[in-house]
Amino acid sequence: MNQLDFQEEITQFADVILPVPVPRLFTYRIPREYAGQIQPGARVIVQFGKTKVLTALVARIHPNPPKQYQAKYILEVLDDTPLVTRWQLELFNWISEYYLCHIGEVMNVALPSGLKISSQSKVQFNPDFEHPDLLTAREAEIVEEIKKRQSLTYDELARFADIKNVYHLIKSLIGKRAVIVFEEVKEKYTPKIVRKLRLTSFYADAGNLTELIRQLEKTPRQQEVLLEYLRHVPALRSPELNAHGISKSVFSKNEELSDSSLETLIKKGIFETFDIVVSRFAEDTGVIASPPALSEAQQLALAGIVQAFEEKDTVLFHGVTGSGKTEVYIHLIEQVLASGSQVLYLVPEIALTTQIVVRLKKIFGEKVGIYHSKFSDNERVEVWKGVLSGRFQFVIGVRSSVFLPFDNLGLIIVDEEHEPSYKQYDPAPRYHARDTALVIARMQGARVLLGSATPSIESYFHATQERYGLVTLSERFGSASLPAIELLDIRQARRNRGMRGEFSLALLQELGATLEKKEQAILFQNRRGYSPYITCEDCGWIAKCDSCDVSLTYHQREAELRCHYCGHKEPVPRTCPACGSTKVKTIGFGTEKLEEDLQLHFPAARIQRMDLDTTRSKTAFQQMIQDFEKGETDMLVGTQMVSKGLDFDRVSLVAIFDADRMIHFPDFRASERAFQLLTQVAGRAGRRKDRAGRVVIQTNNTQDPLLAKVIHNDYDGFFAEELEERRQFFYPPFTRIIRLTTRHIEQQVAQAAASRLAALLTAQLGTDRVKGPETPLVERIRNQFLFDVLLKFERNLNLRAIKEKIREVVEEVVTTKDFKGVSIVADVDPV
């Protein structure tokens, strides 16, 4: 053996990412038959532990065996070419380091479920079985069935044996060495298959086909089937069209045609069936439209953005609501796609995609891919593979779109960049899609455009410090004016008996006038359900969740109480469980109650509710928005969903409830959130110059300074005041924040772990940078008690070094004997 041959025989190893919360990569041996085939970014099947079979991602290949353990062999290779790009592997590493989580957790969230592997236990006959006399008559019958079918799943075996608990039977057969249990590993993604039909090659000939038509005159039902085919595929005139055939479903949909006649023609060899793989996304055969013409102000904004991109990689586009930011985006996208680069357009909620996608599809056609959680696993896999193959050069999606396999990004647009929906809360990684987009752009040399009518304090601060470019669009499109905003004093109205439930008489008059003018109204209440909670008038009992430290929300339509944290549901009690009183009543109101009360006040009005409860299905958003756009809905009641980018011509009135609770929520971002929400919701009104918009805000305090800023659309004034307060109290953007939360089923253990965590971190970072431990607003979720430790430190400190200290301290706490079972969750840059 020469030196070259010896080198070729050197065993190769692969470090792989496993979709489990472990702090490192694992090394597996590459079998000889796969040597030279496996590439970083490909998926492989590996055994982890004694029983688990997992999908892993190859991170790197090398010749070094692990020192701490014996490397197992890779079981199977799933991809000939990488499914994950090198940019994505770099991104996974960055996210795990920055957001203090494990790289396996990043992989688990990044890959669509359809690209992961499911393993299903199957039972197979043992070829070495030598003692059939040990089997009972029933077992012998089952073994024969297994031999005949080669293998059976547990479910198939249970059905054949006609028993529910099949595990006892399998255990007996394994003990007698009659069967072997193995894991059949399957990829979850399945392509969409359409069965088609065409004439066999002999009858595709025009002469033979003419003769066939004549012969079938004796069997008219068979002739009808053939003529139906020829109506769709004119094979006599254009024989080449026969190769494409038509879907077999064409015949099954036509009730006048005989299914048996079709099957007879197939048996005779006149027709043949074949399968093709098709896209799950409907092909757009419409004419591609031109990008919309821009107003003079929009043209100036576009030119300003292009110029700013020459000096800055990131530009903040501050345009008032209704200014036409989307039209400017479209022109930018067109320029980038024409250069051959890819575009990612991020939106915070699926609700936004419904209107935007329709507009962008008309302009960019089949270049556009859509990616969000309401899609099925298979649909998301198709988009993923479409980006890899180059089919989709442009993707519109929610936060998880940052994980798609782009390798040539030219532009990332983050629309409504201020939205907290861009932040992932649970499970890890608790990443922020806006900030992650900035990192991706830096990796690939792309530009980032952050768009908002109410930018986040951090983004606007970076723009004022010239870290970002800043372009402003301060007028509405088409000469439309910003809506007039009126504050209604509901405290005064209650004193004067001017309230009807949660509606002031003035608001009811406004709503009535809107209906008379055949215009539309949006009513905003940032709380779903019928009522926040129910209570007993006699003893004060409040319905609470058994697993979480929160009250249960009353949902009238389903007649149940729900926990919005853990999903627990229970029926509404007829009497008080504490004292037996029948005086159980609801307190407060949510979107469901507003909808009900509206229907009482305006029985003839067509009312819809848009919240998490009414939009769970894949098409619910789209249908609701289409109905509203067509004018088939008069009033739309909703939560935050109605505030985000929706554009309706007929909306002339917006009503806002419970603004005070938003403003005075105990959080340092409460004022910012309230200003953004109120401004965004108000911006849905009067978006056309021929329809003046009005906004009514019901409040207990008409003198609140924040409401004055909202009325005058004074973002700069609000920003200046808020920034000074943040500076004074040492909050972002002047600091970085990391929140560490201990979780345990015993309150004392969770608290002791948090105290120990705070003490160790104080010793490392100093008392000024460590706050707590403190109990959060919700002290218990899913039967686990929570305690927070807050870290605040200067932006100029070495962030990587601080995080390394945090990792060491967290590991020390969770490995302490007294804190067994404690989990510590890190939330970097909480919002």
MOTA-V370762 format. One record per pair of residues at least 4 apart in sequence whose ideal C-beta (glycine too) atoms are under 8 Angstrom apart, sorted by the first residue. I is the first residue (numbers start at 1). J is the second residue. Records with the same first field share a line. If there is no record, write none. Layout:
BEGIN
I->J + J
END
This chain:
BEGIN
1->5 + 6 + 9
2->6
3->7
4->8
5->9
6->10
8->35
10->63
11->29 + 30 + 63 + 65
12->29 + 30 + 35 + 38 + 61 + 62 + 63
13->27 + 28 + 29 + 30 + 61 + 62 + 63 + 64 + 65 + 66 + 71
14->27 + 28 + 30 + 38 + 44 + 58 + 59 + 60 + 61 + 74
15->25 + 26 + 27 + 58 + 59 + 60 + 61 + 62
16->25 + 26 + 27 + 28 + 44 + 46 + 56 + 57 + 58 + 59
17->25 + 56 + 57 + 59 + 92 + 103 + 104 + 107
18->22 + 25 + 26 + 46 + 48 + 54 + 56 + 104 + 107
19->54 + 55 + 56 + 104 + 105 + 107 + 108 + 111 + 116
20->48 + 54 + 102 + 104 + 108
21->101 + 102 + 104 + 105 + 428
22->26 + 102 + 104
23->102
25->59 + 103
26->46 + 48 + 56
27->64 + 65 + 66 + 71
28->44 + 46 + 56 + 71 + 72 + 73 + 74
29->65 + 71 + 72 + 73 + 74
30->34 + 35 + 38 + 61 + 73 + 74
31->35 + 73 + 74
34->38 + 74 + 77
37->77 + 80
38->42 + 44 + 58 + 61 + 74 + 77
39->58 + 61 + 81 + 82
40->58 + 59 + 60 + 61 + 82 + 86 + 89
41->57 + 58 + 79 + 82 + 83 + 84 + 85 + 86 + 88 + 89
42->57 + 58 + 77 + 78 + 79 + 80 + 81 + 82 + 83 + 84
43->55 + 56 + 57 + 58 + 77 + 78 + 79 + 83 + 115 + 117
44->55 + 56 + 57 + 58 + 74 + 75 + 76 + 77 + 78
45->53 + 54 + 55 + 56 + 74 + 75 + 76 + 77 + 78 + 117 + 185
46->53 + 54 + 56 + 72 + 74 + 75
47->52 + 53 + 54 + 72 + 75
48->52 + 53 + 54
53->75 + 117 + 119 + 183 + 185
54->117
55->78 + 111 + 115 + 116 + 117
57->84 + 89 + 107 + 111
59->89
65->71
66->70 + 71
75->185
76->185
78->83 + 117 + 187
79->83
82->86
83->115 + 384 + 388 + 405
84->88 + 89 + 111 + 405
85->89 + 388 + 405 + 406 + 407
86->90
87->91 + 405 + 406 + 407 + 440 + 443 + 444
88->92 + 110 + 403 + 405
89->93
90->94 + 443
91->95 + 402 + 403 + 436 + 439 + 440 + 443
92->96 + 103 + 106 + 107 + 110
93->97 + 103
94->98 + 439
95->99 + 101 + 106 + 429 + 431 + 436
96->101 + 102 + 103 + 105 + 106 + 429
97->800 + 803
98->803 + 828
99->428 + 429 + 430 + 431 + 826 + 828
100->738 + 803 + 806 + 807 + 826 + 828
101->105 + 106 + 428 + 429 + 430 + 826
102->106 + 428
103->107
104->108
105->109 + 427 + 428 + 429
106->110 + 429
107->111
108->427
109->400 + 403 + 424 + 427 + 428 + 429
110->400 + 403
111->115 + 116 + 403
112->116 + 377 + 380 + 381 + 384
113->188 + 377 + 380
114->187 + 188 + 189 + 377 + 378 + 380 + 381
115->187 + 188 + 189 + 381 + 384
116->188
117->185 + 186 + 187 + 188
118->185 + 186 + 188
119->183 + 184 + 185 + 186
120->153 + 154 + 183 + 184 + 186
121->153 + 154 + 181 + 182 + 183 + 184
122->151 + 152 + 153 + 154 + 181 + 182 + 183 + 184
123->146 + 151 + 152 + 153 + 154 + 157 + 170 + 173 + 179 + 180 + 181
124->146 + 150 + 151 + 179 + 180 + 181 + 182
125->129 + 143 + 146 + 147 + 150 + 178 + 179 + 180
126->177 + 178 + 179 + 180
128->177
129->143 + 176 + 177 + 178 + 179
130->177
131->176 + 177
132->140 + 143 + 178
134->176 + 178
135->139 + 140 + 143 + 176 + 178
136->140
137->141
138->142 + 161
139->143 + 169 + 172 + 173 + 176 + 178
140->144
141->145
142->146 + 157 + 160 + 161 + 169 + 173
143->147 + 173 + 178 + 179
144->148
145->149 + 152 + 160
146->150 + 151 + 152 + 157 + 179
149->156
151->182 + 184
152->156 + 157 + 160
153->157 + 184
154->158 + 166 + 167 + 170
155->159
156->160
157->161 + 166 + 169 + 170
158->162 + 163 + 164 + 166
161->166 + 169
163->169
166->170
167->171
168->172
169->173
170->174 + 179 + 181
171->175
172->176
173->178 + 179
174->178 + 179 + 180 + 181
188->377
189->377 + 378 + 381
190->378
191->277 + 378
192->277 + 278 + 279 + 280 + 378
193->275 + 276 + 277 + 278
194->247 + 249 + 275 + 276 + 278
195->247 + 248 + 249 + 273 + 274 + 275
196->244 + 245 + 246 + 247 + 248 + 273 + 274 + 275 + 276
197->229 + 245 + 246 + 247 + 248 + 251 + 266 + 271 + 272 + 273 + 274
198->204 + 233 + 242 + 243 + 244 + 245 + 246 + 271 + 272 + 274
199->203 + 204 + 209 + 229 + 235 + 242 + 270 + 271 + 272
200->204 + 269 + 270 + 271 + 272
201->205
202->208 + 269
203->208 + 209 + 212 + 270
204->208 + 209 + 235 + 239 + 242
205->209 + 239
206->210 + 235 + 236 + 239
207->211
208->212
209->213 + 235 + 236
210->214 + 236
211->215
212->216 + 226 + 270
213->217 + 223 + 226 + 227
216->220 + 222 + 223 + 226
217->223
219->223 + 261
220->224
221->225 + 257 + 258 + 261
222->226 + 258 + 261 + 264 + 265
223->227
224->228 + 256 + 257 + 258 + 261
225->229 + 251 + 257 + 258 + 261 + 262 + 265
226->230 + 265 + 270
227->231
228->232 + 250 + 251 + 254 + 257
229->233 + 235 + 246 + 271
230->234 + 235 + 236
232->246 + 250
233->241 + 242 + 244 + 245 + 246
234->238 + 241
235->239 + 241 + 242
245->274
246->250
248->252 + 273
249->253
250->254
251->257 + 259 + 262
252->259
257->261 + 262
258->262
259->263
260->264
261->265
262->266 + 271
263->267
264->268
265->270 + 271
266->270 + 271 + 272 + 273
279->283 + 382
280->376 + 378 + 379 + 382
281->370 + 379 + 382
283->366
284->361 + 365 + 366
286->362 + 365
288->362 + 363 + 364 + 365
289->362 + 363
290->363
291->327 + 330 + 331 + 334 + 363
292->327 + 330
294->298 + 299 + 302 + 324 + 327 + 328 + 331
295->299 + 324 + 477 + 478
296->300
297->301 + 323 + 473 + 474 + 475
298->302 + 323 + 324 + 327 + 328 + 473 + 477
299->303
300->304
301->305 + 317 + 319 + 328 + 471 + 472 + 473
302->306 + 328 + 331 + 332
303->307
304->308 + 471
305->309 + 315 + 317 + 328 + 332 + 449 + 469 + 471
306->310 + 332 + 335
307->311
308->312 + 315 + 469 + 470 + 471
309->313 + 315 + 447 + 469
311->469
312->467 + 468 + 469
313->441 + 442 + 446 + 447 + 448
314->438 + 441 + 447 + 448 + 449 + 450 + 462 + 467 + 468 + 469
315->447 + 448 + 449 + 450 + 468 + 469 + 470 + 471
316->417 + 450 + 451 + 452 + 455 + 459 + 460 + 462 + 463 + 468 + 469 + 470 + 471
317->325 + 328 + 449 + 450 + 451 + 452 + 471 + 473
318->452 + 453 + 455 + 460 + 463 + 470 + 471 + 472 + 473 + 715
319->323 + 324 + 325 + 328 + 451 + 452 + 453 + 472 + 473 + 474
320->453 + 473 + 474 + 475 + 476 + 482 + 683 + 713
321->453 + 476 + 482 + 679 + 680 + 682 + 683 + 684 + 687
322->476 + 477 + 480 + 482 + 647 + 683 + 686 + 687
323->453 + 473 + 474 + 475 + 476 + 477
324->328 + 473 + 476 + 477 + 478
325->329 + 415 + 451 + 473
326->330 + 356 + 359 + 415
327->331 + 477
328->332 + 473
329->333 + 345 + 413 + 415 + 449 + 451
330->334 + 359 + 360 + 363
331->335
332->336 + 411 + 413 + 449
333->337 + 343 + 345 + 360 + 364 + 394 + 411 + 413
334->338 + 363 + 364
335->339
336->341 + 342 + 343 + 410 + 411
337->341 + 343 + 364 + 367 + 393 + 394
339->410
340->408
341->393 + 408 + 409 + 410 + 411 + 446
342->387 + 393 + 394 + 395 + 406 + 407 + 408 + 409 + 410
343->393 + 394 + 395 + 409 + 410 + 411 + 412 + 413
344->394 + 395 + 397 + 401 + 402 + 404 + 406 + 409 + 411 + 412 + 413 + 437
345->356 + 360 + 394 + 395 + 396 + 397 + 412 + 413 + 415
346->397 + 398 + 399 + 401 + 402 + 412 + 413 + 414 + 415 + 422 + 433 + 434 + 437
347->352 + 353 + 356 + 396 + 397 + 398 + 415 + 416 + 644 + 645
348->352 + 398 + 399 + 415 + 416 + 419 + 421 + 422 + 644
349->353 + 398 + 419 + 421 + 641 + 644
350->354 + 372 + 373 + 374 + 398 + 621
351->610 + 615 + 621 + 625 + 641 + 644 + 645 + 646
352->356 + 415 + 416 + 644 + 645 + 646
353->357 + 370 + 372 + 396 + 397 + 398
354->358 + 621 + 622 + 625
355->359 + 625 + 629 + 645 + 646 + 647
356->360 + 396 + 645
357->361 + 368 + 370 + 396
358->362
359->363
360->364 + 368 + 394 + 396
361->365 + 368
364->368 + 394
366->391
367->392 + 393 + 394
368->392 + 394 + 395 + 396
369->383 + 386 + 387 + 391 + 392 + 394 + 395 + 396 + 397
370->375 + 383 + 395 + 396 + 397
371->375 + 380 + 383 + 395 + 396 + 397 + 398 + 400 + 401 + 404
372->397 + 398 + 400 + 401
373->398 + 400
374->618 + 621
375->379 + 380 + 383 + 618
376->380 + 618
377->381
378->382
379->383
380->384
381->385
382->386
383->387 + 392 + 395 + 404
384->388 + 404 + 405
385->389
386->391 + 392
387->391 + 392 + 395 + 404 + 405 + 406
388->405
395->401 + 404
396->401
397->401 + 404
398->421 + 433
399->421 + 422 + 423 + 424 + 431 + 433
400->433
401->433
402->431 + 433 + 436 + 437 + 440
406->440 + 444
407->444
408->444
409->440 + 441 + 444 + 446
410->446 + 447
411->446 + 447 + 448 + 449
412->437 + 440 + 441 + 446 + 447 + 448 + 449
413->448 + 449 + 451
414->422 + 433 + 434 + 437 + 448 + 449 + 450 + 451
415->451 + 452 + 645
416->451 + 452 + 644 + 645 + 680
417->422 + 434 + 450 + 451 + 452 + 455 + 456 + 459
418->452 + 454 + 455 + 456 + 459 + 676
419->644
420->673 + 831
422->432 + 433 + 434
423->430 + 431 + 432 + 433 + 830 + 831
424->429 + 430 + 431 + 432 + 433
425->430
426->430
428->825
430->825 + 826 + 827 + 828 + 830
431->435 + 436
432->436 + 829 + 831
433->437
434->438 + 450 + 459
435->439 + 829
436->440
437->441 + 448
438->442 + 448
439->443
440->444 + 446
441->445 + 446 + 447 + 448
450->455 + 459 + 468
452->456 + 459
453->679 + 680 + 683 + 715
454->675 + 676 + 679 + 680 + 715
455->459 + 460 + 463 + 715
456->460 + 672
457->461 + 672 + 719 + 722 + 723 + 726 + 732 + 733
458->462 + 732 + 733
459->463 + 468
460->464 + 719
461->465 + 723 + 733
462->467 + 468 + 733
463->467 + 468 + 469 + 470
464->470
476->480 + 481 + 482 + 687
478->688 + 689
479->689
480->686 + 687 + 688 + 689
481->686 + 689 + 692 + 693
482->683 + 686 + 693 + 713
483->654 + 682 + 683 + 685 + 686 + 692 + 693 + 694 + 695
484->692 + 693 + 694 + 695
485->682 + 694 + 695 + 696 + 697 + 710 + 711
486->694 + 695 + 696 + 697
487->697 + 699 + 702 + 707 + 711
488->493 + 504 + 506 + 507 + 696 + 697 + 698 + 699
489->493 + 699 + 700 + 702
490->494 + 499 + 504 + 698 + 699 + 700
491->495 + 700 + 701
492->496 + 498
493->498 + 499 + 504 + 505 + 506
494->498 + 499
498->504 + 505 + 506
499->503 + 504 + 505
500->504 + 505 + 508 + 601
501->589 + 597
502->589 + 593 + 594 + 597 + 657 + 698
503->507 + 508 + 511 + 597 + 601
504->508 + 698
505->509
506->510 + 696
507->511 + 655 + 696 + 698
508->512 + 601
509->513
510->514 + 653 + 655 + 694 + 696
511->515 + 521 + 598 + 601 + 602 + 635 + 653 + 655
512->516 + 602
513->517
514->519 + 520 + 521 + 652 + 653
515->519 + 521 + 602 + 605 + 634
517->652
518->631 + 650
519->650 + 651 + 652 + 653 + 691
520->628 + 631 + 633 + 634 + 635 + 636 + 648 + 650 + 651 + 652 + 653
521->634 + 635 + 636 + 651 + 652 + 653 + 654 + 655
522->635 + 636 + 637 + 638 + 642 + 651 + 653 + 654 + 655 + 681 + 684 + 685
523->594 + 598 + 635 + 636 + 637 + 638 + 654 + 655 + 657
524->638 + 639 + 642 + 643 + 654 + 655 + 656 + 657 + 681
525->589 + 590 + 591 + 594 + 637 + 638 + 639 + 657 + 658
526->639 + 640 + 658 + 661 + 662 + 677
527->532 + 588 + 589 + 590 + 591 + 639 + 658
528->553 + 564 + 590 + 591 + 592 + 611 + 612 + 613 + 639
529->553 + 554 + 555 + 562 + 564 + 590 + 591 + 592 + 613
530->553 + 554 + 555 + 556 + 557 + 586 + 589 + 590 + 592 + 593 + 596
531->553 + 554 + 556 + 586 + 587 + 588 + 589 + 590 + 593
532->551 + 553 + 554 + 587 + 588 + 589 + 590
533->542 + 543 + 551 + 552 + 553 + 554 + 586 + 587 + 588
534->542 + 543 + 552 + 554 + 561 + 572 + 584 + 585 + 586 + 587
535->540 + 541 + 542 + 543 + 584 + 585 + 587
536->540 + 541 + 542 + 576 + 578 + 579 + 581 + 583 + 584
537->581 + 583 + 584 + 585
538->576 + 579 + 581 + 583
539->576 + 578 + 579 + 581
541->576 + 577 + 578 + 579
542->551
543->551 + 552 + 554 + 561 + 573
544->549 + 550 + 551 + 552
545->549 + 550 + 551 + 552 + 563 + 565 + 566 + 568
546->568
547->563 + 566 + 568 + 780 + 781 + 782 + 783
548->563 + 565 + 566 + 568 + 778 + 780 + 781 + 782 + 783
549->778 + 779 + 780 + 781
550->563 + 564 + 565 + 778
552->561 + 562 + 563 + 568 + 570
553->561 + 562 + 563 + 564 + 590
554->561 + 572 + 586
555->559 + 560 + 561 + 562 + 592 + 613
556->592 + 593 + 596
557->592
559->571 + 572
560->569 + 570 + 571 + 572
561->569 + 570 + 571 + 572
562->567 + 568 + 569
563->567 + 568 + 569
565->778 + 781 + 782
566->781 + 782
573->577 + 584
574->582 + 584
575->580 + 581 + 582 + 584
576->580 + 581 + 582 + 583 + 584
586->593
589->593 + 594 + 597 + 657
590->594
591->595 + 609 + 611 + 637 + 638 + 639
592->596 + 609 + 613
593->597
594->598 + 637 + 657
595->599 + 607 + 609 + 637
596->600
597->601
598->602 + 605 + 607 + 635 + 637
599->603 + 605 + 607
602->607 + 634 + 635
605->634 + 635
606->632 + 633 + 634 + 635
607->633 + 634 + 635 + 636 + 637
608->614 + 624 + 627 + 628 + 633 + 635 + 636 + 637
609->613 + 614 + 636 + 637 + 638
610->614 + 615 + 621 + 624 + 636 + 637 + 638 + 639 + 641 + 642
611->615 + 638 + 639 + 641
612->616 + 639
614->620 + 624
615->620 + 621 + 624 + 641
616->620
619->623
620->624
621->625
622->626
623->627
624->628 + 633 + 636
625->629 + 646
626->630
627->632 + 633
628->632 + 633 + 636 + 648
629->648
631->650
636->642
638->642
640->644 + 677
642->646 + 681 + 684
643->677 + 680 + 681 + 684
644->680
646->684
647->687
648->684 + 687
649->687 + 688 + 691
650->691
651->684 + 685 + 686 + 687 + 693
652->685 + 686 + 691 + 692 + 693 + 694
653->685 + 693 + 694 + 695 + 696
654->681 + 682 + 684 + 685 + 693 + 694 + 695 + 696
655->695 + 696 + 697 + 698
656->678 + 681 + 682 + 695 + 696 + 697 + 698
657->698
658->662 + 698
659->663 + 674 + 678 + 697 + 698 + 699 + 707
660->664 + 699 + 700 + 701 + 704
661->665
662->670 + 673 + 674 + 677 + 678
663->670 + 671 + 674 + 704 + 706 + 707
664->670
665->670 + 673 + 674
666->670 + 777
667->673
668->726 + 729 + 731
669->673 + 831
670->674
671->675 + 706 + 718 + 722
672->676 + 722
673->677
674->678 + 706
675->679 + 706 + 709 + 710 + 715 + 718
676->680
677->681
678->682 + 697 + 707 + 710
679->683 + 710 + 713 + 715
680->684
681->695
682->695 + 710
683->687
685->693 + 694 + 695
686->691 + 692 + 693 + 694
687->691 + 693
697->707 + 710
699->704 + 707
701->707
702->707
704->708
705->709 + 721
706->710 + 718
707->711
708->712 + 714
709->714 + 715 + 717 + 718
712->717
714->718
715->719
716->720
717->721
718->722
719->723
720->724
721->725
722->726
723->727 + 733
724->728
725->729 + 731
726->731 + 732 + 733 + 734
727->734
730->734 + 735 + 792
731->735 + 737 + 792
732->736 + 737 + 829
733->795
734->794 + 795
735->792 + 793 + 794 + 795
736->792 + 793 + 794 + 795 + 797 + 799 + 829
737->790 + 791 + 792 + 829 + 830
738->790 + 791 + 803 + 806 + 826 + 827 + 828 + 829 + 830
739->788 + 789 + 790 + 791 + 826 + 827 + 830
740->757 + 761 + 788 + 789 + 790 + 791 + 806 + 810 + 824 + 825 + 826 + 827
741->776 + 786 + 787 + 788 + 789 + 824 + 825 + 827
742->750 + 751 + 753 + 754 + 757 + 773 + 786 + 787 + 789 + 813 + 822 + 823 + 824
743->750 + 784 + 785 + 786 + 822 + 823 + 824 + 825
744->749 + 750 + 753 + 784 + 785 + 819 + 821 + 822 + 823
745->749 + 783 + 784 + 785 + 821
746->750 + 785
747->751 + 780 + 785
748->752
749->753 + 818 + 819 + 821 + 822
750->754 + 784 + 785 + 786 + 787 + 822
751->755 + 773 + 785 + 787
752->756 + 818 + 819
753->757 + 787 + 813 + 814 + 819 + 822 + 824
754->758 + 772 + 773 + 787 + 788 + 789
755->759 + 773
756->760 + 813 + 816 + 819
757->761 + 773 + 789 + 809 + 810 + 813 + 824
758->762 + 770 + 772 + 773 + 789
759->763
760->764 + 809 + 812 + 813
761->765 + 769 + 770 + 789 + 791 + 805 + 806 + 809
762->766 + 767 + 770
764->805 + 809
765->769 + 770 + 791 + 793 + 802 + 805
766->770
769->791 + 792 + 793
770->789 + 790 + 791
771->789 + 790 + 791 + 792
772->787 + 788 + 789 + 790
773->787 + 788 + 789
774->787 + 788 + 790
775->779 + 786 + 787 + 788
776->786 + 787 + 788
778->786
779->785 + 786
780->784 + 785 + 786
781->786
791->802 + 806
793->797 + 802
797->801 + 802
798->802
799->803
800->804
801->805
802->806
803->807
804->808
805->809
806->810 + 826
807->811
808->812
809->813
810->814 + 824 + 826
811->815
812->816
813->819 + 822 + 824
814->819 + 822 + 823 + 824
816->820
END
